[in-house]
């Protein structure tokens, strides 16, 4: 047959003529023998599908021949033939178009669906090939170099193999045999292999459909809840670690087992989004004990999945990493919202510190401002998922140990909001035993102020204040809020701001902070120009936003300390009298 030479020469008219002859003969004879040359020669079959990319009419001819192949020939033989063909096409990424791949995949899929017995075994025999197709599609979609038709063929091909897995999963159903677990992991691998395309806007709806299909596949195979999903991937990671071939943290894509664990986890992350967004299969536990266990499991899964998703960001192009991080933060928010809905986490777990560490790094280092704001929002959601006692301990730990002023200031503002929420709404009403109304909470608020007070020299005080000016402003505002609340309560409430604290603030702490702020402000002012009494920002060049912000913070420190001094003065007089 002259199909090979004609295709290599790019002779489209000749290729179309040969395809038409083949199609005419097979249509007239309607026998397997009429297609025998294709079935017995995988090289010729591979050439046939390559011809689909020459023109629209050639593609139509190839599609018609493919339908006859499935109709007239043994379907198991066609699956074996197309397996060899697809391996050749997928391996040759430079020369083979997605039009050819899509035709071959459609033919293989039709033959697979026509098999009536033990269909799942045939699917699993080509599982690695389907994963390769998804990986190549993800790379192509992420690169964005293909035209709209190629992109459509990419997305369609992924949808086809995911649909094949779903059909076979429903056909097999829930089973105790190892085959069911292999199929579960295969479904996750398909979705995980194409996870890179999740940030491509053109296929956003497609990816959502793939995730929904995978969820249905897992449900048919017995994975009906978020807990069962976590058990599946974590047990698989544990089994790999026990065999010495990998571990839960194996992410080296050069090693087969590490790469498998990566795609399993990424697929699980995408399915977890579907579970959480639809509130399907997420049990809240029975009773207080059951709810507590459910929250512990959810927090552990949130920590692991978030870590894997952030690690996976390294595989995205630089301009896509903000979208990938935002996706990870969305999953974290879904987890924390669910934990809050269950009743909140009341017992410390390892995962909560890991989550805080991820969020602090994003808030302080990630270059994209919208991502930093999302991380801040997720941190608020994370704290809301903890019960009050654990929430206070977690917030106090970050406030006391965090080295990033912006994060520390954010937490002090959140602490003030917690104080406001816990404060009795009417005079004489009991405030309960809220940890946010105790001495430990007040010490958190006063910590940054006492730190400046304790420093020995004026120069050290000034450096400390300039480095943490936004923290000091947040601390002063929270202190003023507390003072106003206690003053409004009068004698109806046991005072946390006792005589000793009030005297120290009035005579030592606030004077030290106010004098340091004045010294720093004068040191930064330039002798030229008029400085506005409201906003002294003329001391620095336009665009130097950080210096402007420090100057504004220093001025805010002066104003708030003055107001605090007035409040404390009346309190000191009461104590003295």
Protein Blocks (a to p, Z undefined) as FASTA:
>chain_A
ZZlmmmmnopaklmmmmmmmmmmmmmmnopaklmmmmmmmmklmmmmmmmmmmpmklmmm
mmmmmmmmmmmmcfklmmmmmmmmmmmmmmmmmlpcfklmmmmmmmmmmmmmmpmghklm
mmmmmmmmmmmmmmmmmmmmmnomacfklmmmmmmmmmmmmmmmmmmmmmnopafbfklm
mmmmmmmmmmmmmmmmmmpmklmmmmmmmmmmmmmmmmmnopabfklmmmmmmmmmmmmm
mnopacfklcbfkbmklmmmmmmmmmmmmmmmmmmmnopoiaebeajklmmmmmmmmmmm
mmmmmmmmmmmmmmpcfklmmmmmmmmmmmmmmmmmmmmmnnopabdcfklmmmmmmmmm
mmmmmmblklmmmmmmmmmmmmmmpcfklmmmmmmmmmmmocbfklmmmmmmmmmmmmmm
mpcfbghiaebjafklcmklmmmmmmmmmmmmmpmbfklmmmmmmmmmmmmmmmmmmmmm
mmmmmmmnmmmbccfblfklmmmmmmmmmmmmmmmmmmmmmmmpcfehjddfkbccklpc
ehilmlmmmmmmmmmmmmmmmmmmmmmmmmmmmmmZZ
